[in-house]
Amino acid sequence: MIEAMRTLALDYLTEELTKEEAPADTEDWYQKLRKNSPGKMFPYLVEDSGKIETVYVLERCADDMMRLVVQDLVDDSDSAKVGCTIDKLPFMKMPGAQSAQAGPVFKRSYDKNNGGGPSKKILLTTMKYFEEVAQANKPWSPYFEDILKLLNCVRVQLPDGEILNCRESGYANLLACAVDKIGPQSGTVFLTVRDSKGQLPGESALYVEYLLTEKLAGERYATQKAPAEEEKTCCLCNARDVTVFPNALRGAGINLSNVDRAGAFPGINTLHAWKKYALCSSCADLLYTYKFHVLKKGGPKKDRQPFGARIAGENALIIPSFLPGLPAEARLEVLHETTDYIKNMASDVEQDEDSLLDILKDKKSILNFIILWADIGQEIGNVTGMITNVLPSRLRELSELNAQAKSWIHPLFPKVLLQQGQTNFKPDLSLKALRPLFHRPGGKKAEDANKSKQLFHVKRLIAACVYHQNRLLEERFGEEIMTTARWYWLEALEKKDGHRELLYEGIGKKGPYLTAAGWLKHLNWWLYYFKQVGVMDMEKGHFEPEMDALKPY
């Protein structure tokens, strides 16, 4: 499953960063990208720059003077428009509202009451932090030493040509002067420093190494209790003699087994956590890309989850696993289909987002599907269930049966198959009908019963049996059905005309609605469906009534 996530992220980056056709060997392309052009990856590993369109650059113009120049931010370095590309300005937000900045890339905001930001306190803290890094005897210390030397200049030439002495003008340092002199802006802008070689932060190999090693990997994928381990083997890509990070999954936003909690590595000390599932930084970065970019919500209202669907009536993540050895173009078709599907979702009506499996089942590049029930927020966590090895061929078989099922007619089946809102008994690949089939009526009184973990477990087991064509555990199935039936009985007892709901299907002026009798007929329909899909045994004989009054029927 983790490998499938990694593959999707690799294909996503290939699509985003290659202008022509995808490279034949995407793995080799990715490793060369990290080595030769890591700045291109920064937008996918650090905070989104949002709609920032302008950057102010502090650069040396004389031995004892800097100047502040303005440039436009452009999307493409090959663009006819002159400016600075975002890959040269890797911005990383540090935890804590008053924390020092990670490096010489600042988001400069403006407020009418408070003026420009970051605040003087943050800028002083940042200068102190730069001094600490410069004196830390790390490979990137010379870079920060150079930046500090530039920022300690007291004279600066402003964009309008004015030359100012920062100290004499009452500023604590050059940064504070620049933040203030940028003046009122309608939105956030970048402020950065060009080093003595004329390079912006994203162009400096030392600064790139600092971000990748010290910040992105060191602080995101390792903890004090579970530090990085050198010269080990990555559990995902099998790269040998690399630095691995025990907190890589958690740091990438994928907390499948609550790996950040005590006891996540039973029987071993937390310091040995890397022995369970530690990843190299290249794999961890791909998983981070998967969580925060491949799964980034889209649609007209930016509220639709790519590769998300309600399976068995509960929110789940669909993870396609691809056939080995396929070219990237074949796999990219799946990303394109999913992206287009999300973009074209209706914004004003309930869109049948559960039809994602119907779209993906025909993709020849997919080996199988993994269905993961989990919460998807700041991280993929709180995993409550999983089904592996769901074959596309089985989904196609079920899809054909679902089409045939529309014509099923029987006296014990409902006159009208309810297919609206939460009361949707329509057969589909997502098995959404399991929700109303086991839903207990009664409003708030039945709320806990409907949220029962035991009930969800049964629905997940039914889905697994249908997808794998395994025999259903009829005893557990029967227990939950009987519990649901009792809730319908109790509801009928409390209503004035409750007996009518026990006898008749709900068909009113506003259309059909669900009653106890209607639920029972839908149950009959679905029992027949389960027999047709091979998870229950079909009766070998026909019912022969013993009562004389029933024999004519």
N, C-alpha and C positions, 0 to 999 in steps of 0.2 A: 504493500500500500504506500509506504513512504517512497519507494522507488518510483511508483506511478506519479506521485505528486512532483517528484524531482523532474521526471520526464516532461510533464506538462509545463513546468516552469521554464525548463530549458527551451522547449519549443516556443513558449511565449517570448522569451528574450530574443530568440533567433528571429522571430517575426518582427519584433520591435526595432532591432538594431541592425538588421541586414537590409539594405536597400534593394538588392537584386534577389535572385533566387537563393533559397536556403543552402548553406554549405553542405557538402556530401557527408562530412563528419562533424556533426554539431558538437560533440564532446571535445574534440580537438579545437574547434573554433572557440568554444567557451573558455578553455584553459588558456589559449593564446590571448583572448580578450582580457582575462584577469591579469595576465602578465604584462601585456603590451599597452593596453588601453583601459585600465581599470576605471578611469574617470567616467567612461560611458555607462558604467554600471551604477554609479552613485545615485542617480535619480530613483533607482529601484531598491536601494538599500538604506537611504536616508530620508529625512522628512521631505515631503512634496513641496516644491517651491511655490505651488499655487499659481496665482495670476500675476506674479511679479514680472514687470516688464523693463525695469531700469536697474542698473548697477552703478554705484559710485566706487571708483578705484583710487586708492592712495598709492602713488608711485613716486620714486625718487626722480627729482629733476636737477638736483645739485648735491654736493657732498653734505651740506647741512640743511637741505630743504626738501620737502615733499610737495606734491601737488595733488589736488583732488579733481579727477576727471569723471565725466559722465558717459556711459555707454548704454546702448539698448541691449536687452536680452533677445537673442534670436534662437530659433529652434534648430537650425541646421548650420553647421560651419561652412557648408558649401553654398549657403544662401547668398543671393546678390546683395542682400542688406548687410551692411557692416555692423558688427556688434560682437557681443560675448555670448558664447553658448553655455547652457546650464551645467554641462559636465565639468566646466572649469571652476564652478562655484559649489562644491559639495557642502551642503549645510546639514549639520547634525544637532538636533536639539538635545540639550543635556537635561537630565532629570532635576526637578526642583525649580521653583519660580525664580530664585535669586542665584542660581548656579553660574559659574564661569562658562564662557563659550568654549566649545571644543577646539576651535581654531580661528584663523583670521577671515572668517566669513560670517557676517552679521546680518540679521534681518532688522532693518531700521524702520521703526514705526513712528507715527506722529499723532500727538493728542493736543488739542487746543489748550487744555489746562496744564498738562505736564510737559509739553514740548516733545522733543525727540527721545526715542529709546533705542537701545537699552539704557537703563538708568546709570547714573554715575557710579553707584555701588557695584553694579554688575561689571562695568568696564574696569574698575579698580581690581575687582576680584579676578577678572580675566587676565589683566596684565600680571598679576601675582602668579596665576596659574601658568602663564607662558614662561615666566622666570623659572618656575619649578621644573617644567619640562626641559627647558634649555640647559639646566644644571643636572639633569637626571642621567647623563651619560648613556643615552639611548641612541640608536641609529639616526633618529629624526631630531635629536637635540640641536645639531647645527642649524637646521631650518628655523627652529623657534628662536635661536640666538640671533639669526639674521633678521627675522621679523621684529624682534624686540629692539634691535639697533635702529631699524627704520622708524618704529613707532616712538622712539625716544627723541626723534628730531622735534625741535620746538617751532620751526618755521614751516608754514604751509601756504601754498598758492591755491586760492579758491577758484572755482569754475569761471567766475567773472573777472579773473586776473588779479584780484586783491591779494596782497601778501600779508600774512598775519603771524604774529608771535603768540603761540598758544599760551605760554606761561604768563606773559605780560597781560594777556587778555583775560586772565582769571580761570583758565581751563586746567584741570588736573593733568591731562595728557592730550596727545594728538587725537586719540580716538574720541574723547569727549568733545573736542573741538569740531571734528568732522561730523559727528552725530548731530551736533547743534546747527552747524552752518549749512547742512543740507537743506534746512528750512522746511516749511510746510509742504506736505505731499498729500495727494489724494488717496494714496494707498501705500502699502509696504514696499520698500526698495531694499536692494542688497548693498552692503558696504563691505569692501574687501581690501586686501593689501597685495600689491605686486612685489615679489621679493627682489633682491639685488641682481638676480639674473634676468629679471623682466618677466618672470613666470607668475601666473595666477595660481592659487592653491591647488586646483585640480590638475595643473600642468607639472607640478613638482613631484618627482618620484618619492622623495623623502616624506612629503606630507601625505601622499597617497598611501605609503606603507604605514604611516602613523595611524591613519583612519582605519585601514583594513585590519591591522594587527592589534593596535592598542585599544581602539574605540569599538569598532563594529564587532570584531571577534572577541577581543579581550573582555569587554564589559557586557556584551550582549549574550555571548554563548558560554561564559564561564562565571563561576561565583567563587567567593572566598573559601567556601566549604568544599566546592567541587571545581578545583582549578583545571586549567588546560594541561594536557599531558603531551610531551614531545616524543617524536620518533615512535609513533604507534601506527596502527592500521585503522583506516576509516571503516566503520561498520556498513556504510552504504555503498560507496564506490570502490572499496577495497584498495584505495591508494595507500602505499606503504611508506613508512618513515616520515610521516607528516604529523603536525600538531593536531590533536583531536580535542573536542570540547564536549564535556558531559552534559552541559546545559543547552546544547545546540537546538534540540527540538523545542524546548520551552522558550528559548530566546527567539526562535523563528516564529513563535506564535502558534505552535502545534503541541498542545499539552494532552496527548492521547492517554497517558496513564498517570496524570498528575505528577510528572517527574520532578516537580518543584517541592513536593511535600516530603516530610520525614517518613522513612519507611518505603520510599519508592524503589529502593535498591535493597530488598530484604536479604539479610544474612551477611552483608558486607558494609564496611565503613563508607561514609559518604565520600571520603577522599578517593575511594576506589570506584566511584560511580562510572568512570569512563569504561570500565570492563563490561558494563551492560549494553549501552548503546550510545557511543560517542562518535561524533561526526567531524570531518574536516571542515574548514571554513568555506570551501567552495560548495560543498553540499548544503551546508547550513544556509548560505546566502541564497541558493536556489529555493530552498523550502520557505525562506522569508519572502522571496518573490512570489511563490505560489500563494501564500496566505494573504499577502497585502496587495497583490496586483492581479494575479489570475482570478482570485475570488473577490475582487473589488466589485461592489454592488453597482449595477447599471440599470438600464431601462429608463422610461420617460421621467420617473420620479426618483431615480437613483436608489431604489429600494428592492431591486430584484437580485437574488443571489445566483451568480453563475454556478452551474453544476449543482444547484440546489433544487430540491423537490420535496413534496410531502409523500413519503412512502409509508403505506399502511396507516395513513392519517396523521403522521408525525413528521416534523422537519428533519430532513436527512441530506447528506452530501453524497453525490454520485461521483465516484472516482474511476474513470476508464483506465484500464491497463492495456497497453498496446502489444501487438505481435512483435517479437524481437526482429531486429535487422531491417526494419522498414525505413525508407528515406523520410526526412523531416516533412516533406510536402504531404505525404499520406497522413501523417499525424496532425498536421496543421489544419486539415479539413475539419477535424473535430472541434478545434478552437474556433474556427470561423463560424461553423454552424451554431455553436453555443452562443457566441457573441452576437450574431445576427438575431438569434432567437430572443435573447434578452432585450436587444434594442427595439425589436418590433412588438414587444408585449404591449397590450392595450393599457392605457393609463387610467381610463375612467370606468372600466368594468373589471370583474374578477377574471383574471386571465388564467387559463388552464395551464399553469406552469408545471403541472405534474406530467405533461406530455413530453418532457425532455427525453425520457427513455424511448418513446416512440420515434423520436428524431435520431437518436444515437444508435438504435438497435441495428440499423442497416449499414453502418460504417464498417467496411471490410478491414480497416486497420485495427479494430478493437479486438483484443483477445477475450477479455471478460470485464465485468464491472464489480466494483466494491461499493457497497452501500453502508454509509456510516451515519448513525444517529448521534448527533452532537450539537452543542451550542456553538454558534459561529459569531463571535463578537470581536473583542480585541485579540482573542485567541480561539483556536479550535479546541474546546475543552468539554468537560462534563459528558464524556462519551457514555452512552447508555446501551448501545447495541451495534452490531456489525454483521453484515452478510458478505461473504467473499465468493469469488468464482461464479458470478451470475453470467451465464453464457448468452451472447447475442442471439444464437440460434434458438435457444429456449424462449427468449423474448419474442422473436418472430413467430414462433409456434403459438404462443399465448395471444399475440396480436391477431392472428388469423382466427383463433377460436372466439376472441372478443367480438370480431366482426360477425361471425355466425350467430353469436348469442342474441343479437338484436331481434332475431326472428323466432326465438323460443316462445311457445305458447302452451299453457297448461292450466287447468282449473285451480291448481294450488299456487300458481304464480300470481303476482300482482297484476291488476288490470292495466295500471300505468306504472312503469318503473320510474321512481322518483329520481330526478337528476338535477337538483337545484341546491346551490349553496352548500351548507353543511350536511344536508340530507341528500347526498348523491350516491346512489347505489349502482351507478353505471360501471360496468367492468372495464378496467384499464390496466396498463402495466404497472402503475403506481399503487394499485390496490387501495385506492382512497375509500372504497366502500366499507373497508374494515372499521372505519371510524363510526359511521351511523349504525353498522351492524351490531356493534358492542356498546353503543352509547346508551347510558342509563338516563331515562327521563326523570324529571323532578327538580330541575333548576339547581339552586344553591345546595339543596339537600343532597343531591347526587354528585356534587362537585368533587369531593374526595374520592368517591367510587370511580369517577371517570378519570382521575389522575393517578389511579393505582399503578404502582410499578409492576404488580403482578399482571394486570390487564395489558399493559404495554408489552410485557414479555411474551404473552400469548399471541398478540398481534404480530410481533416480530417473528415468532416461530412459524406462524401461518404463512407469512410472506416468504420466509426461507424455504418452507416446504413447497410452496407454489413455484418459486424460482428454480428450485433444484429437483422438482418432481419427486419429493420424498413423502412417505406416509405421514399423515397428520396424527398428532397425539389426540385421539378423539376424546379421551377422558378429560383432559385439560380444556379442550375446546367445549365440551358439553357443560363443564362446570361454569365457565364464563357465560355461555349462552343462557343457562338456567338462572344465573344471577341477574342478567339483563331482563329476562322474562319476568322475574319477581318484581323488578322495579316498574315494569309496565302494569303489572297486576295491582301493585300498591297505588300507583297513580290513578288507575281506573276506579279504585275504591274511594278515593278522596274526591272525585268529581261527581257532580250531580247526575250527569248523563254518561257516567263512565262506562256503563255496560255497552253503549253504542260503539265505543272505541274498541271494545273486545270483540265485537261482532262484524263491524264494517270497516272497509277501507275509507280513508279520508278523501272525499272528493267534494269540494265546495265551489262557491261562485268565483273565488280567487284562484282556483286551481287545486291540484291534489296536495294533500298534506299527510303526514305520518301519524298513524294510529297504532294501537297494539296489534290489531288484526292485520294492518298493512305491513307492520314490521315482521309478523310471522310469515306472511306470504313472500316478503323479500328474503327472509331466512330460507324458505323452501327453495327459492330461486338459486341462492348462493350455495346451498348444499348440493344442488344438482351441478352447479358450476365446478365445485371442488371435486366432484366425481369425474367430471369431464376432463379436468386438467390432471387427473391421476394422483390426487393426494388423499382421496377417499375411495373405497370400493363401491362399484356400481352394483345395485341389487341384481341378482340373477333371476329372480322370479317376480311376478306381479302380485299385488295385494288382492286377496280373495276374501271379501267380507263374509262373516258367519251369520250375521243378523239377516233375517229374511227381508226386512224393510230396506236394507242397503244393497242386496244382491242385484236388483235391476240397474244399479248405477256402476 
